[in-house]
Amino acid sequence: MDRQNIIQIKHLCKSFKEVKAVNDLSFCVKKGELFAFLGVNGAGKSTTISIICNRLKKDSGEVYINGNNVDEGVSSVKKNLGVVFQNSVLDTSLSVKDNLKNRAALYGITGEEFSKRLEELDKLLDVSSLSKRAVGKLSGGQRRRVDIARALLHKPEILILDEPTTGLDPQTRKTLWNAIAQLREKNGLTVFLTTHYMEEAAEADYVVIIDSGKIAAEGTPYELKNKYTGDFITVYGSEEEKISSLGFPYEKVANGFRVAVPNTKRATQLIVGYPDLFDDYEVVKGKMDDVFLSVTGKKLTGGEQ
C-alpha cells in the first residue's frame, strides 16, 4: 500500500438482496486531505462508511486504514478513526461531560488525562460551557459541537463527517469548519466528508461522486468544474434579442441574462468580439452543483443516505 494513502479501498462490493449498494468501488484518500464523498440518497455513501468503520461486513473487496486491513486490525482501525454520524449517537439523558467521560474511558483516557484533553477540545469547540447540561436539552448546533468533540477525544488521524452541518445555521457551520481547519493545519488531520452543501465540497482537496454504488466522477474541484461545466457570463442591461443572437444557452436573471459557454477561452472570444454587448458583465466558473447535476443528472439534497 502507498503510505501516502491513509484510506485505500479496492473493488469493494456490498449488496442487500437484489440491490447492489456498493458495486466494485475503488478509491484512495491521502493523508491530511479534505476528501469529499458525494452522492444522492441511496448512492452507497453510508454503506461505504459503515464498512470503513467496521460496522458492516462487506461482500468482497479490501479496505485499508493507515496500512491496516479492516478485517485483520479492528483495534488499530478504530484507534485511527473518529466518526461523526449524520444522526447523533450521544446519550440524551446524560450530561455533556458524562457523555465525553464515558467515551474517553473506552480509550483508557481518564482522570487528569481526560481533563487535559477536554481543555484542548474546549479551545476548539467551546464545550466546557455546556458540560453540566443534559444533551437532550442542547440545540442542534451545540449537540453537533459535542458530537465532534466526542469523535476527537482519542486524537484520531482520520475524522469521518457524515453530513455534519445538515440543519445548522451558517454561524455554527462556520465555527465547526474553523475548528476542523485548525486541526488539519496543526495536526495533519485527514477529513472524510459527505455533504449536500456544495460550497463545502468545493473546498475539498479531492472529490469522488458516486451514483448507484459506482464512481461516476472524481478529481479536484477545479478539474471537475473544467471537465463537466463551462463558464457563465452574466450580462446586465442588455436586450434578450441580442443575447439570443449569440447562439449560446441562456437564462433570465435579475437585471440581465446568464449565458452558458464551454470554457473561459470561449468567454473571452465573445467578450472581445462583441464589446458593445458586453459593457456590464461578470464571468464565473460553473459550481459544484453544476458538476453534480452534469455527472448524475440529479440535484443533491439532504436527508438519509
C-alpha positions as CSV (number, residue, x, y, z in Angstrom):
1,M,0.0,0.0,0.0
2,D,1.2,3.5,-0.8
3,R,2.0,5.1,2.6
4,Q,0.6,8.4,1.4
5,N,-2.8,6.8,1.2
6,I,-4.3,6.7,4.7
7,I,-7.5,5.1,3.3
8,Q,-7.4,2.7,0.4
9,I,-10.5,0.8,-0.9
10,K,-10.1,-1.8,-3.6
11,H,-13.0,-3.4,-5.5
12,L,-15.5,-3.0,-2.7
13,C,-18.9,-4.7,-3.1
14,K,-21.9,-4.9,-0.8
15,S,-25.4,-6.0,-1.7
16,F,-28.7,-6.1,0.1
17,K,-30.6,-8.9,-1.6
18,E,-31.0,-7.7,-5.2
19,V,-29.7,-4.2,-4.5
20,K,-26.0,-3.5,-5.2
21,A,-25.4,-0.7,-2.7
22,V,-21.7,-0.7,-3.4
23,N,-20.6,-2.0,-6.8
24,D,-16.8,-2.6,-7.4
25,L,-15.8,0.7,-5.7
26,S,-12.1,1.6,-5.6
27,F,-10.5,4.9,-4.4
28,C,-7.8,6.3,-2.1
29,V,-7.7,9.1,0.4
30,K,-4.3,10.8,1.0
31,K,-3.0,11.8,4.5
32,G,-4.0,15.3,5.5
33,E,-6.6,15.6,2.7
34,L,-10.1,17.0,2.9
35,F,-11.8,14.3,0.9
36,A,-15.5,14.9,-0.3
37,F,-17.6,11.8,-1.0
38,L,-20.8,12.8,-2.7
39,G,-23.9,11.1,-3.9
40,V,-27.7,11.3,-3.7
41,N,-29.8,9.3,-1.2
42,G,-29.1,5.6,-1.7
43,A,-26.0,6.1,-3.8
44,G,-23.9,4.0,-1.3
45,K,-22.2,6.6,0.8
46,S,-23.4,5.4,4.2
47,T,-22.9,1.8,3.3
48,T,-19.3,2.5,2.4
49,I,-18.7,4.5,5.6
50,S,-20.2,1.7,7.7
51,I,-17.8,-0.8,6.1
52,I,-14.8,1.5,6.6
53,C,-15.8,1.8,10.3
54,N,-16.2,-2.0,10.5
55,R,-19.9,-1.6,11.5
56,L,-21.0,-3.5,8.4
57,K,-19.4,-6.6,6.7
58,K,-18.6,-6.2,3.0
59,D,-19.3,-8.9,0.5
60,S,-15.9,-8.6,-1.2
61,G,-13.0,-6.3,-1.8
62,E,-10.4,-4.8,0.5
63,V,-10.3,-1.8,2.9
64,Y,-7.1,-0.5,4.4
65,I,-6.9,2.2,7.1
66,N,-3.4,3.5,7.6
67,G,-2.0,0.4,6.2
68,N,-4.2,-2.0,8.3
69,N,-6.7,-4.3,6.7
70,V,-10.1,-3.6,8.5
71,D,-10.7,-7.4,8.6
72,E,-7.5,-8.1,10.5
73,G,-6.7,-5.0,12.6
74,V,-10.0,-3.9,14.1
75,S,-8.5,-2.3,17.2
76,S,-5.9,-0.3,15.3
77,V,-8.5,0.8,12.7
78,K,-10.8,2.1,15.5
79,K,-7.9,3.9,17.1
80,N,-7.3,5.8,13.8
81,L,-10.9,6.8,13.2
82,G,-13.1,9.4,14.7
83,V,-16.7,9.4,13.3
84,V,-19.5,12.0,13.4
85,F,-22.6,10.2,12.1
86,Q,-25.4,12.1,10.5
87,N,-27.6,11.2,13.5
88,S,-26.1,12.0,16.9
89,V,-25.1,9.0,19.0
90,L,-24.9,10.9,22.3
91,D,-26.9,9.8,25.3
92,T,-29.6,12.5,25.6
93,S,-30.3,11.7,29.3
94,L,-26.6,12.2,30.4
95,S,-24.7,15.5,30.7
96,V,-22.2,16.6,28.1
97,K,-19.3,15.9,30.4
98,D,-20.6,12.4,31.3
99,N,-21.1,11.6,27.6
100,L,-17.5,12.6,26.9
101,K,-16.1,11.0,30.0
102,N,-17.7,7.6,29.2
103,R,-16.5,7.7,25.6
104,A,-12.9,8.7,26.7
105,A,-12.8,5.8,29.2
106,L,-13.2,3.3,26.3
107,Y,-9.8,4.5,25.1
108,G,-8.3,4.5,28.5
109,I,-8.4,8.3,28.8
110,T,-9.3,9.0,32.4
111,G,-8.6,11.4,35.3
112,E,-6.1,14.1,34.7
113,E,-5.5,13.0,31.1
114,F,-9.3,13.4,30.4
115,S,-9.4,16.8,31.9
116,K,-6.4,17.9,29.8
117,R,-8.0,16.6,26.6
118,L,-11.3,18.2,27.5
119,E,-9.5,21.5,27.9
120,E,-7.8,21.2,24.5
121,L,-11.2,20.4,22.8
122,D,-12.8,23.3,24.6
123,K,-10.5,25.8,22.9
124,L,-11.7,24.5,19.6
125,L,-15.3,23.8,20.2
126,D,-16.3,25.7,23.3
127,V,-17.8,22.6,25.1
128,S,-17.0,23.3,28.7
129,S,-19.8,25.9,29.0
130,L,-22.2,23.0,28.1
131,S,-20.6,20.4,30.4
132,K,-23.3,20.2,33.1
133,R,-26.2,20.3,30.7
134,A,-28.1,17.3,29.6
135,V,-27.5,16.6,25.9
136,G,-31.3,16.3,25.3
137,K,-31.6,20.0,26.2
138,L,-29.0,21.2,23.7
139,S,-29.7,23.0,20.4
140,G,-28.7,21.2,17.2
141,G,-25.6,23.3,16.8
142,Q,-24.5,22.7,20.5
143,R,-25.1,19.0,20.1
144,R,-23.0,18.9,16.9
145,R,-20.1,20.5,18.7
146,V,-20.2,17.8,21.3
147,D,-20.5,15.1,18.6
148,I,-17.3,16.3,17.1
149,A,-15.6,16.6,20.5
150,R,-16.6,13.0,21.2
151,A,-15.1,11.9,17.9
152,L,-11.8,13.7,18.6
153,L,-11.2,12.6,22.2
154,H,-8.7,9.9,21.3
155,K,-6.8,12.1,18.7
156,P,-7.7,10.0,15.6
157,E,-5.7,10.5,12.4
158,I,-9.0,10.4,10.3
159,L,-12.2,12.2,11.0
160,I,-15.2,10.9,9.2
161,L,-18.0,13.5,8.9
162,D,-21.3,12.2,7.6
163,E,-23.5,15.2,6.8
164,P,-22.0,17.1,9.8
165,T,-23.7,20.5,9.2
166,T,-27.2,19.5,8.0
167,G,-29.8,21.7,9.5
168,L,-27.2,24.0,11.2
169,D,-27.3,27.8,11.0
170,P,-24.5,29.5,8.9
171,Q,-22.6,30.8,12.0
172,T,-22.5,27.3,13.7
173,R,-21.3,25.8,10.4
174,K,-18.6,28.4,10.2
175,T,-17.5,27.6,13.8
176,L,-17.3,23.9,13.1
177,W,-15.3,24.4,9.9
178,N,-12.9,26.8,11.6
179,A,-12.2,24.1,14.2
180,I,-11.6,21.4,11.6
181,A,-9.3,23.8,9.7
182,Q,-7.2,24.3,12.8
183,L,-6.9,20.6,13.4
184,R,-5.9,19.9,9.8
185,E,-3.3,22.6,9.9
186,K,-1.9,21.8,13.4
187,N,-2.2,18.0,13.4
188,G,-2.4,17.0,9.8
189,L,-5.9,15.5,10.3
190,T,-7.4,13.7,7.4
191,V,-11.1,14.6,6.9
192,F,-13.5,12.3,5.0
193,L,-16.7,14.3,4.3
194,T,-20.1,13.6,3.0
195,T,-22.2,16.7,2.5
196,H,-25.1,18.1,0.4
197,Y,-23.7,21.6,0.8
198,M,-21.8,22.1,-2.4
199,E,-19.8,25.1,-1.1
200,E,-18.3,22.7,1.4
201,A,-17.4,20.2,-1.3
202,A,-15.8,23.0,-3.3
203,E,-13.2,23.5,-0.6
204,A,-12.1,19.8,-0.7
205,D,-8.7,18.7,-2.0
206,Y,-10.3,15.8,-3.8
207,V,-13.9,14.8,-4.7
208,V,-15.4,11.4,-5.6
209,I,-19.0,11.4,-6.8
210,I,-20.8,8.0,-6.7
211,D,-24.0,7.0,-8.3
212,S,-25.7,3.6,-7.8
213,G,-22.7,2.3,-5.9
214,K,-20.2,3.2,-8.6
215,I,-17.8,6.1,-9.1
216,A,-19.4,8.5,-11.6
217,A,-16.6,11.1,-11.5
218,E,-13.6,12.0,-9.4
219,G,-10.9,14.7,-9.3
220,T,-10.1,18.1,-7.7
221,P,-13.0,20.6,-7.7
222,Y,-11.1,22.6,-10.3
223,E,-10.7,19.5,-12.6
224,L,-14.3,18.5,-12.2
225,K,-15.6,22.0,-12.9
226,N,-13.4,22.3,-16.0
227,K,-14.5,18.9,-17.3
228,Y,-18.2,18.9,-16.5
229,T,-19.3,22.5,-16.6
230,G,-18.4,25.6,-18.6
231,D,-18.2,29.2,-17.7
232,F,-21.2,31.5,-17.2
233,I,-21.3,35.2,-18.4
234,T,-23.9,37.3,-16.7
235,V,-24.7,40.3,-18.9
236,Y,-26.5,43.2,-17.4
237,G,-28.6,45.9,-19.2
238,S,-28.8,44.1,-22.5
239,E,-31.8,43.1,-24.7
240,E,-32.8,39.5,-24.9
241,E,-32.8,39.6,-28.7
242,K,-29.0,40.4,-28.7
243,I,-28.3,37.7,-26.1
244,S,-30.2,35.2,-28.2
245,S,-28.3,36.1,-31.3
246,L,-25.0,34.8,-29.7
247,G,-26.3,31.3,-30.1
248,F,-25.5,30.0,-26.6
249,P,-27.9,28.7,-24.0
250,Y,-29.0,31.5,-21.6
251,E,-31.5,32.2,-18.8
252,K,-33.0,35.3,-17.4
253,V,-31.6,36.5,-14.1
254,A,-32.2,39.7,-12.1
255,N,-31.3,42.7,-14.2
256,G,-29.8,40.6,-17.0
257,F,-29.1,37.2,-18.6
258,R,-26.8,34.3,-17.7
259,V,-25.1,32.9,-20.8
260,A,-23.5,29.4,-20.6
261,V,-20.3,29.0,-22.6
262,P,-18.0,25.9,-22.9
263,N,-14.9,27.5,-21.3
264,T,-13.0,30.6,-20.3
265,K,-11.4,30.9,-23.7
266,R,-14.8,31.0,-25.5
267,A,-16.0,33.5,-23.0
268,T,-13.0,35.8,-23.8
269,Q,-13.6,35.5,-27.5
270,L,-17.2,36.5,-27.1
271,I,-16.4,39.5,-24.9
272,V,-13.7,40.7,-27.3
273,G,-15.9,40.1,-30.3
274,Y,-18.9,41.9,-29.0
275,P,-17.6,44.9,-27.0
276,D,-20.8,46.9,-27.2
277,L,-22.9,44.0,-25.9
278,F,-20.5,43.1,-23.0
279,D,-20.5,46.5,-21.4
280,D,-21.5,45.4,-18.0
281,Y,-20.9,41.7,-17.2
282,E,-19.2,39.2,-14.9
283,V,-17.7,35.8,-15.7
284,V,-17.8,32.9,-13.2
285,K,-16.9,29.2,-13.5
286,G,-19.5,26.6,-13.1
287,K,-20.1,25.5,-9.5
288,M,-20.0,22.0,-7.9
289,D,-23.8,21.9,-8.0
290,D,-23.5,22.2,-11.8
291,V,-20.9,19.4,-11.8
292,F,-23.0,17.1,-9.8
293,L,-26.1,17.7,-12.0
294,S,-24.0,17.1,-15.1
295,V,-22.5,13.9,-13.8
296,T,-25.5,12.3,-12.3
297,G,-28.5,14.1,-13.9
298,K,-29.7,14.7,-10.3
299,K,-29.7,17.5,-7.8
300,L,-28.1,16.9,-4.4
301,T,-30.3,17.3,-1.4
302,G,-30.1,16.5,2.2
303,G,-31.7,13.6,4.1
304,E,-30.9,10.0,4.9
305,Q,-28.3,8.4,2.8
